[in-house]
Amino acid sequence: MYKVKIFGAGSIGNHLAHGCRNKGWHVTICDIDPAALERTKNEIYPQRYGSWDDEIRLARPEEVEQEQFDLIIIGTPPDSHMALACRSLENRPPRVLLIEKPLCTPSLEETERLLKLKEETGTFVAVGYNHTLTRHSVRAVELLSQDLIGGVITISAAFREYWGGIFGAHPWLAGPQDSYLGYWNRGGGAGGEHSHAVNIWQHFARLTGSGRIVEVSAMLDMVSDGTVDYDRLFLVNVKTDKGLVGSIIQDVVTEPPQKTARLQGEKGFLEWWVNWDGGHDSLRYSGKDGKVQEELFSKTRPDDFAGEIEHLGSILEGNVPEFSPISLEYGIETMLVVSAAYKSHQHGKRVKIHYEAGLGPEALEVE
Ligand SMILES: NC(=O)c1ccc[n+]([C@@H]2O[C@H](COP(=O)([O-])OP(=O)(O)OC[C@H]3O[C@@H](n4cnc5c(N)ncnc54)[C@H](O)[C@@H]3O)[C@@H](O)[C@H]2O)c1
């Protein structure tokens, strides 16, 4: 059975520990904060999943630094991801490394170093955009591959969610000032926290041959009060190298939440919804007959991560896919757009992305 090490005994660390235990894998969770380890065992895990699982080992990071693992998961705040990822690959590279989203901060520090380490070690490196691998996302890909909607005219995506829910899941935080969430340059704010929207936009653009985003024009609503400094609204217009124009909205104010993407084609449309209602993701679509269909996919919160964990399990078994929607390169492309949006807002100008210049800050040009 595979050995898994998870950095971070917080919200995502518990979700992914639970998902890995469902596969029967050996799980070690490590955290620099002893109170977080205690909270995992006594509160988060039993409250979410019914009871604590004695098979899960809890440790300080230094206690397990020299142990070999098959899968390492980095579920810590975004501004710690790159250092932990690089150290994991330099020290004892696992076969698979999953880094939570957003991959890094908008400064795009060390993306090139991480890509190089990935090549040198042969480790499969993934970024946790789990919504690309849920059942309804797989079905959407199937429908699009059957040419349901014809040539794509535009794509829009929105992850709009008041972050009261996040603080509900983190009762030990009083508000955004207590974590990275309140700081855009640490990977918080709407741009980093809800970057699932940028990512799913790119996912559908990729799958429909609509191209890669090369131009970004953004307007943000910043909250800066001397303590916090984050974007509560992140509104972005984008254009691809194939000339397709679309829009992306992320915010931390919308209640009830709205998590959706929409592709308008020449023959029809496809809408993709996360949490359409309390127990379902959904798809709505029509083809050239104009008949609107709706498909519901029953789900629970653990199901949000089940497809991602299956995908990692398959890679651990040796089935490395030619196309992985959660590959490191795609995770970096998402951060390039997020970073370009902050630059665009700050300069009041469009920002171009030159992928040929590299997958770091050098790729961004303010017009
Ligand atoms: N894919 C998703 O849907 C999803 C959902 C929730 C969170 N996330 C992402 O997961 C990451 C963590 O979010 P969270 O809500 O779990 O945060 P959290 O604050 O609940 O937990 C983070 C934990 O990491 C620990 N930590 C910090 N530095 C560490 C280090 N160097 N080594 C070991 N532990 C360390 C902290 O002590 C803390 O306990 C973020 O990047 C967030 O965006 C993704």
The ligand as an ORCA input file, in Angstrom:
! r2SCAN-3c Opt
* xyz 0 1
  N      -8.637     22.323     -3.629
  C      -9.485     22.846     -2.748
  O     -10.689     22.825     -2.964
  C      -8.950     23.447     -1.488
  C      -9.775     23.528     -0.340
  C      -9.227     24.103      0.817
  C      -7.915     24.605      0.820
  N      -7.157     24.513     -0.317
  C      -5.772     25.048     -0.347
  O      -4.975     24.349      0.602
  C      -3.996     25.202      1.176
  C      -4.146     25.199      2.687
  O      -5.442     25.686      3.025
  P      -6.169     25.267      4.381
  O      -7.493     25.905      4.346
  O      -6.051     23.814      4.603
  O      -5.224     26.038      5.449
  P      -5.195     25.823      7.035
  O      -4.762     27.136      7.588
  O      -6.447     25.194      7.499
  O      -4.027     24.751      7.245
  C      -2.705     24.950      6.864
  C      -1.813     24.222      7.868
  O      -0.475     24.211      7.353
  C       0.401     24.288      8.473
  N       1.740     24.656      7.995
  C       2.204     25.885      7.637
  N       3.488     25.793      7.236
  C       3.839     24.471      7.336
  C       5.033     23.756      7.066
  N       6.117     24.381      6.598
  N       5.051     22.420      7.290
  C       3.956     21.790      7.765
  N       2.799     22.428      8.059
  C       2.735     23.755      7.839
  C      -0.261     25.287      9.382
  O       0.226     25.178     10.721
  C      -1.733     24.901      9.242
  O      -2.125     23.978     10.254
  C      -4.216     26.567      0.531
  O      -3.321     26.725     -0.528
  C      -5.675     26.510      0.066
  O      -5.944     27.372     -1.034
  C      -7.645     23.928     -1.434
*
